[in-house]
Amino acid sequence: MTRTVVPPQQTPAPASRSADRWPFDPSKTRFYYGWVVVVVGSIGVLASIPGQTAGVSVFTDDLIAATGLSRVQLSIAYFIGTGTSGFLLPRAGRAIDRFGAREVAGGAIIGLALTLVGLSFVGAMSVGVGLAVMSLAFGCLRFTGQGLLTLTSRTMISQWFERRRGSVTAASNAVMSFAFSLTPTLLLALIAIDGFRTAWRILAVGVVAVMGTIIMVFYRNSPETSGLIIDGGLADIDPDAGPAVIGTDADKTRDQAVRDLRFWAVTIPVVAMSSTSTALTFHIIDFGLELGIDKERMVQIFVPIAFVSVPITLLGGWIVDRTTPLFVALTMSAAQVVMFFTVANLDQPIYAVLAVTSWGVAAGCYAPLTSAAMPRFFGRRHLGAIAGLQMSAMVIGSAVGPAFFALTESITGSYRPALWISLLIPATGLIVASMARRADVPAA
């Protein structure tokens, strides 16, 4: 490997070089350590499944029976908890920039496990107490799992690659798409063993024992803090010389990113997808009953969606590496317009094919826009803060979706009107992405 002297920068990195060289030094490996980061970061996102909607949705009916809350009341608690966690995520993003991936992810794992154990003890409650308890529980579950652990793992992966960031993150997310598609079926099987309480306790032990070890041993904040150059090469720096510096002075701050139309062009479609796909996943069994589809068949819809999304994810990553992510944003918005309409008619074969295809295309665009677009547009120095703001918007969207769908169903007796109203968000995304593509420069 070649040795390159890294020029001094103005802003200190959050982690010291010596900290990221324990328990072993990544610069001593015979290959670029970024490939290890891709693997362990992907496992980290998978470990967040208990806090993801796909991991929560299969427990919904059990929670309704155990707590005595109605579906609407539980959705309100989900809305409050998830929304609160979303508002906290910008601070979490800044914490990643300041303290590093290993420290933040380690805290997320401990919080996630404690929340799962706590949830395993819930029982019958009055409406007021039930709303308060479940709002707190969902808030902790969503913040630690869907939010903090996912954000940290994805941000860490993006820090380690420049030239092939889109392709690398796409490949990582393609594997995760299949894993997530199998989640409802696997969790239903786990619940069938000894009930939902035991299932959550098993998951708690698993994330601490397995993921906790992986984080402590293999997570590293960035190439710079590990004595390496991004994309490969050794940095000629004393490991005890003081804080390393990530990125360049040209990298944008979070405030600058927010004023850039490109930020919103890639954020609006992922927020739309997060909101509506979360709502559909959260109510998937009840929605299936409305359409006359049993729960076993309904949860299996995620498998063909994954088969469609994987090649789209890989293609989207390739596009981000070679041209602008705005093309991916346009595609995702257009696919969602089709998806939201056709999912409302999922019980009809022709619409079912269109729904699975468009859902898969939209889901495939998700990874390039959440993992590769932000560092491509704004650099890596403040990536945690910028990605944290995007994740915050997505989590808040995922909070609104289930509550909105449940409220709509309680008023109209159907989930279809919620889907039709939701069309407005990706339609807006199409307009904003088109404007950003024409301008192709940051807003003043």
N, C-alpha and C positions, 0 to 999 in steps of 0.2 A: 504493500500500500504506500502511496505517496504521502509525504509530510508537507503540510501547508501551514504557514504562519497566519493566524487569525488576527486581523487588525483590531485595535481597541475600539470599543463602542461606548456610547454615552450612558445607556440605561442598564443597570445591573440586572442579571437574571435572578429568578426567585430562589434557585437552589445552588448550593455550593458544589464544586466539582468532586470534592472528597465524599460527599453524601451519596452521589450517584455512582460511586465506584465501590459501594458495599452492597452485598457480600462478595462481589467479584467485579473486576474492572472490564466493562464492555469493550474498551479499546484494545484489550488483549485477545479478543476472539479472532479467529481466522477469517471471519466473514463479517459483513456489515451488520451491526447489531439491530439495525432498523427492522430486519426481517423477523427477529425475535419479538420486537415490539408489536409488529402487525399481528402475530399469532396470539400473544398474551392479551393485547388490547381487544382483539376480537372475542376472546374468551371472557374478558371483562364485560363486554356488552351483553353476551349471552347470560352471564351471571345476573344481569339486571332483570331477567325475565319475570321473577316474582313481583317486581314493581311495575312491569309494563302492563298495558291493557290486556294483551293476550294472556298474561299470567293471572290477571285479576278476574277476568270475565267468567272463567269456569267456576269460580267460587261464589259468583253473585247469588245464585239460587240458594246455596247453603247459608250465606250470610243473611238473606231475607228470612229463611226459616229459623235461624239461630237467634237473631236479634229481635224479630217481630216487626221490623221496619217494612214498609211497602217498597216496591221497586222505585217509585218516584222519590220517596224519602231517602233511600240509599243512594240514588243518583244525585240528590242534592248534597249529601255528605261527600260524595265523590267529587262533585263540583267544587265545594268549599275547600276540601283538602288538596286537590290537585291545583286549583287556582292559587292557593296560598303558597304551595311549593314552587309554582311558576314565578311568583314575585320574588322569591328568595334566590333563584338561580343566577341572576346577574352578579350577586355577591359571591356565589360559588365560583363563577367564571373568573373573577378577579383573584380568588383564593388559589386557583390553579396556577395563574401567572406568578403569584407571590410565593407559594409554598411548594409547588410541584405536584406531579401526578401521583406519586407513590403515597404521599401523606394524605392527600384529599381522597383518593380511592380507598385507602385503608379505613378512613373514617366512615366512608359511605357503606362499606361492607359491614362494619360493626352496627351501624344504625339500621341497615336493612335486616340483619339477622334478629336484632332485638325487636323490631317491629313485627316480623313474622311470628315470633314467639308470643308477643302480646296479642296479636290477632287470633291466635289459636285458642285463646281463653275467653273469647267474647260469648255472651249469652243473652238471654231475653232482657230487654231494657225498655223503659218508657220512651216515648218519641223524642222528648227533649234530651234526655241523657244519651239515647242512641245516636241522635244527630251529632251531639258534641263528641262522643267517643269515636264514632266512625269517621267524622271529619278529621280529627286528630290522627287516627290510624292511617287513613288514606293519604293525609298530608305527608306523614313520615315515610310511608311506603313509596309514594310517587317521588318525593324529593330525593331519597337515598338511592332508589333503584332506577326509575325512568330518567330522573334528572341527573343527579350527581355522578353516579357510577358510569352512566352512558356518556355524559359530557366529558368526563375526565379521560375515559378510555379512547374516545374518538379524537379528542384534542391531542392526546399523546401520540397517536398514530400519525396525525397530520403534521406534527412537529418534526418527524424523522425523514420526510421525503419532500422533494421539490419538483424534480423533473418528471417523476412518475407518480405523483401524489394521487391524481385522479384514478389511474389504473389500479394502483395498490389498494386504495380505500374501496374501490368498486369490487375488487376481487374479495376483499375481506367481507364486505356487506353481502355479496352474492352467497357466500357460505352461510352467513347469518340468516339470510332470508329463508333458506330451507329449514334451519333450526327453529326459527320463529313460527314457521307454518306448521310444524309438528307439535308445538307447545300445547295447544288446547287438548289434543288427543292424548299426549303423554301425561298431562296433569290430571285429566279425567281418570286415566288408569291409576295414577298415584292416589287419588282420592278414593277410588274403589277399593283399595287395599284395606284401609282402616279409617275412612272418613277424612273430612277436610282439615281437622285439627292436627292429626298426625302428619298429613301431607305438608302442612306449613312448617311443622317442627323438623321434619326431614330436610326440607329446603333450607331452613335456617342453619342447621348443622353443616350441610353441604357447602353453602356459600362461605362460611367462616373457615372451615377446614381446607377446602380446595382453593377457593378464590383468594382467601386471605394469604395463604402461602405463596401463591403465584404473584400477588401484588408485592409482597415484601421482598421476594427474591428477584423478580424479573422486571418489574416496572422501572422505567427510567424517564426522566422529564424531557430531555432533548439531547441531540448529538453534542451540543456545546458543553453541557454539564457532564458529559461522559467522555470528554477528551477526543471527540470525533468531529468531522466535517459532515454536514448534511449531504446525503446521497453517497457517502463513502470517503475514506481518507482519515488520516490521523492529524489532530491539531497539535502543534508544537508548543504546548502550554504546560506549565507546572501545575499538577493537580491541586496543590495547596496555595496557588497564587491568588486566591480570592474568588468572588462570584464570577461565573461566566455570564456572557451576554448573548441573548437569543435574538435572532433577526437582524434587521438593519435600521438605521435612523430614518429611512424612507417609509417604514411600515406605518400604517394608519392607526390612530387611536380609536377607541369605541365611539366617541362622539363624532369623529370624522366619518366613520363608517355609517352611522345612523343618518348623516346628512347626504349620503350617497344613494342615488336612486337604485343602483345595482343591489344594495343590501335588501331593499324591499322587494325587488323583482324576484330574488331567489327565496325570500322568506315567506311571502304571501302564499305561494303554492304549497310549501311544506306545512304551513300553519293550517291551510284548508284541509290537507290530507290528514294531518294529525287530529284535527277536530272531528271530521266525518268518519274516518276509518276507526278512530277510537270509539266513537258512538256506536258504529255498526258492530265492532268487536265486543263492546261491553254488553250490548243488547242482542248479541247474535242468536242466542237460543230463542228468545222471545220473538225476535224478528222472523226467525224461521217458522215459528208456530203461526204467525200471521200469514205467512205465505204457504202454509201447509207442508212444511219441510221439517222432519224430525231432527233432534239435536245432533245425533251422530252424523247424519248427512250434511247438516249445516256447517259444523265445525270443519268438515273436510274440504270446504271451499278454499281454504287457505293454501292447500297443497298445489292445485293447478295455478293459483295466483303466483305462487313462488316460482313455478316453472316458467311463467311468462316474465316475471320481474328480473330473474337472474341475468339473462342475456341483455336486457335493457340496462341493467346496472353496469355491466361490463362495457357496453357501448357508451353509456353516459360518462363513465370514467375516462374512456379514450377520448371523447369529445372535449371534456374539460381540460385534458392535458394538451390538446392541440388547437383549441379555439376557445370561444367564450362560453362560460356556464349559462349564459342567457338563452342559448338554444335549448338547453335541457329544461330551463324554467318554462319556456314557452310550451314545450312538449308536455310537461307535467300538468300545466294548467289546462291545456286542451283535452288531455286524457281524462282529467277529473270531471270536466263538463259532461263527457260521454258516460263516465262511470256513475255519477250521481243519478243520472236519468235511468240508466239501464238496471242498476241495482234495485231500483224501486219495482222492477218487473222481473225479478230473479226467478220467479216460478215458471216463466215462459222460456222454452229452450233457446230460442234465437237471442233473446235478451240476456239469458244466462251466459252465453258464449261471449257476447259483447261486454258484459259486465266483468267477467273474469279477465278478458283481454285488456280492457281499459284500466281496471284496477291494478293488474300486473304492470302495465306500462307506467302508471303513476307511481306505484310503489318502487319500481326500478329507478326512477329519477330521484327518489328521496335521498339515497346515499351520496351521490355526487354533489347535491346541493347543500347537504348538511356537513359533509366531511372535507370536501375539496374546494368548494366555491369561495368560502371566506378567506382562507389563506392565499388563494389565487388572486383575489381582488385586493386584500388588505394587508398581507404579510403575516408574520408569525409572532412578532414581539408582544402584541396585545391580543393574541388569538383566543386565549381563555375568556377574556372579557367580551369580545365580539361574539364568539360562539355561544357564550353563556346567555347573551341577550337574545340571540336567535332561538336557543333552546327554551328560554323563558317564554317567548311568544308561542312556541309550539306546545309547551306544557299547559299554558293558559287556554290555548285552543282545545287541547284534549280535555280540559276541565269543562269547558262550555258545551262541547259536543254531546256527551252522554246525558247531561241535564236537559239540554234543549230537545233532544230526541224523546226523552222520557216525558217531558212536559207536553210536547206536541202529540205524542201517542195518547196521553191521558185526556187531552181535549178533543182530539179528532178520532181516536180509536185506531190510528194507523201511523206508521213511521214514514210513510211516503211523503207527506207534505214537508217534513223536515228535510228530506233529501232534495226536494225541489227548491226550497228556500236556500239551502246550502250552495246551490249552483252559483249564487251571486259572488261567492268568494273566489273560486278559480276564474270566473269571468273577469273579475277585477284584476287578478293576477295576470291574465292574458294582456290586458291593457297596459299595466305597469311594465311588464317585461318587454312589450313592444316599444314603449317609450324609452326604456333604458337601452334597448338595442339600437335605436335610432341615434340616441345621444352618445352612448358608449363612453361617457366621461362622467366623473363625479359631479354631483350637484354642488352648486356654489354654497 
